[in-house]
Amino acid sequence: MEEEKGISLADMFRMIFSQKWLALIIAAVITVVGVLGFTYVYNPRASVYTVKYNLNLPGGNNGVYYKYPDGTILYFNSIVSEKSIKEICKDNESFEDINIEKMISRGDITFKVETPSKESTDNEEVKQFVISVKKRYFPNDNVAREFLTELASVPVKFLRDMKIDTYMYLNLASNAMDYETEIENIVSQVDYLRNEYRTLINNYGYSFTVETGKTLQYYLLELENFLDTQIIENLLTEIRDNFYIKSLSLKAKYELDLKACEREFNKASATLENLLKVTTTDSTNAQVIKNQSDLVETLRYKKQDLTNYIESGKVNPDIENEIQAIADTVREFTRVYESTVVNAIYDKLSFVSFSNINVLTVDGGIGLVTSVVLSLVIGIVIALITAFIVGWVKKKKKETAPVPDRSRVSLLEMPVVEIDPGRQDNCDLPEPPENGAEQ
């Protein structure tokens, strides 16, 4: 019995080539299935949408939090909080199918802050914010882009929608019981606006343009020009000189105010006398004495005015109209400040700038070219192995197949001879073999 010989490389290739069509079919099927699997199964689970952006807010945002003008504190990592995510998804049909609860509970959305490297030559560190979320929660790139853009813009949107009671002193003035209190609140409203403009100018400069040709300095000067007309002081003087009151029923109130004023006057006068007894040339003490003296004189005039209102107070409907006209003017100044100036500042100084022009990038997963190449390589390897195995099996079956009985085949192939029973030479015919072919 001959020893079995090893399979040479040439034999292997012959076996594989003998099953070339099978190999091609297997390679093609595996390549297609692999590409589809990577694209629709693996990538959606492994890929992550990422946005990198800078958040620009009035006053800067280089701390761990930002303080809005209304006092609200924004911690930057709260941008991806459940509250923020639900807020942007509310009333937005594009986000109805996003499984927010699952996204949050599994931690599939993350937020981090990146700062410039130490080698950066920038004088001011500018934080870059990064939001990442698993791709499988979105039906397509457009929905993901809209979602992440809305989420990144939460602080900007809050700032633009923020409501501050800029009419507070005017509201107090409209509810005041007497003319003096009403006018004092109107003056307080004007002072409030002046201070706000000065703060804005201090932060952004006189030349910060709000509208075409109108700067912050323009609006401040417009307000101060109104004050220079002294329309408010003149009206207040007219009221005091003519003893105008809103209603005769207010005399009872003035009597109570007079008693309180007298107590304050007596107390302030006693304090001033004690200060005057101190013999010193210290400048600080002199300023204290002056301030106390001014207070005493103010209370003295107030006592006199209250006495006049009680004894000679009278009603003049025209005064109410004049005060209302002044209040309307100040209200318009306030409206311009709130709706024009503040909004212009927020629009210009609060925005999101994305690092990528396409807003988002896709990290993780496998690209189309890579998936095709990888699937093709795997398909070819499996196809070659399968073709070799099938070819080898067929070769073995062929080698071990039984040898056909050639004697029987020869007998079947012999010509048919007709035998005449009457002939004597039939004995010369060959006899058929007994019990089959010779072993």
Disulfide bonds with the S-S distance in Angstrom:
none
